Amino acid sequence: MNTRFKKKMAEIGAKTQVCFRVVFADGSSWQNHERAPDATIIIRNARAAWRVLLFGHVGFL
């Protein structure tokens, strides 16, 4: 799951200059730029990750 989700985050992150960090349910994290993040997204369970995989950035809503 995390591998597919990280790929999706990389696709979304490549399209924006906004620096964001994603913290996964297992405690690991990923960030799209090497500076302090403007926003942090916390994924608390697999269901939330699946919504993003299925619906892209709209899945965050």
C-alpha angles and dihedrals in degrees: 000000000000093000094055091042093050090051090052091049089050090053092050093041094051090060096058139056090210110108112227136171126211120206113199128214091256091057097255119123143203130200130193099213135031098243136078108301120249090208137013121212116201117204105199101180144010092259091064091049091050091053090057092046092051100040105024117216090350088066089071091066 
